[in-house]
Amino acid sequence: MSDQLTPFSYAVLTLVGRDGAGPHDLVQAARREWACWSAAESQWYAEPKRLERLGYLRAEKRPGRTRERTHYLLTDAGRTALHAWAAQPARFPRIQHEAVTRLMLG
């Protein structure tokens, strides 16, 4: 995979935010609270690992109910990337909607 940040990368960095988050937290947020980004659960688990390899996140182990859990935190590079991204104008929004697709078919 590329070393470049994608729009999904920024979504993950945004959700990790100041307090950090684990992959399970990201999946739960995507399911319940943050329905503006559609991605497979596996992507929510894989992208933080990739962002850690690139230096935008750092991982630490925290106790869980049954075993240790990985918790990700933004690095300085991650915060800088988010601030630079936020300062750029937004691109035309992607539309992922079945009804719109059906309209295009008609």
N, C-alpha and C positions, 0 to 999 in steps of 0.2 A: 504494500500500500504506500501511497505517496507520503512525503513528509509535509505536505501542505495541509493547512486547516480548511475544512469544508464548512458550509453552513451548519451541518449537524455537529461539527466540532464545537462551534460557538454555542449551540444549544446546550451541549454537555457542560461546557465551561460555565455558562450562565447558571445552570442548575446546581453545579457544585458550589458556586458562589463563595461568600465569606466564611460560612460555617462548615463547608465541605459536605460530602455525601458519599455514600457507598453505591455500588451498582444497583443494589436492590432498591435503594431510595430513589434512584433515577427512574427505574422501571415503574415504581409506584406513583411517582409524580407524573410520569407520562400517561399512565392509565387514568388517574383520578383528577389531578389538579391542573395539569399542564397539557391540555389536549390540543395545543396548537402545533405539535410536531408529531408526525406519524413515522414510526420506525419499528422494526422488529425488536423483540426483547433482546435478542443476541447482540444487536448493535449497541444497545445501551450498556451491555457488559464489556464489549470489545473496545469501544471507543475510548473509555478512560484509560485502559491499558496502553493504547497507542499514544494518547496524549501524555501519559507518564514517560514513555520512551522518548518522546520528543521534547520533554522538559517543561511542559505546560502544567502538569499536575505532579504531585508527589503522593505516594501511598504510605499509609501507616496501618498497622494492625491494631484493632480495637476488640475488646471482648464482645462476644455475642451471646445469645441464649445457649447455644450448644457448642459453638466453636468460635475462633477468632474470625473477625470480618475485616475486609479491606475497606478503608475509608480514604477518600481522595481529598486533597486540599490544593488550592491554586498556588502556583509558584509565582514569583515576581514576573517571570516571562508570561505566564498565563494571564495575570492581571494586565500586563502591558498589552498583550494581544487583544484582550477583551476591550480595553479602552480605545485602542486604535480602530478596532472593528466598529465599535459603537459610534465613532466619529464619522464614519463613511456613510454616504446615502444608501438607503436600502434598495436592493434590486427589485425588479418586478416580482411580485409574490408568486410562488408556485401554488398551483391549485391541485389538490388531491381530493377530488370529490366525484363520487359515482354519478350523481345527478348531472353534473357539468359534462362528464364524459358522454352520458346518454344524449344530452342536448347536442353535442358536437356530432354524434352519430346521425341524428335526425337531419 
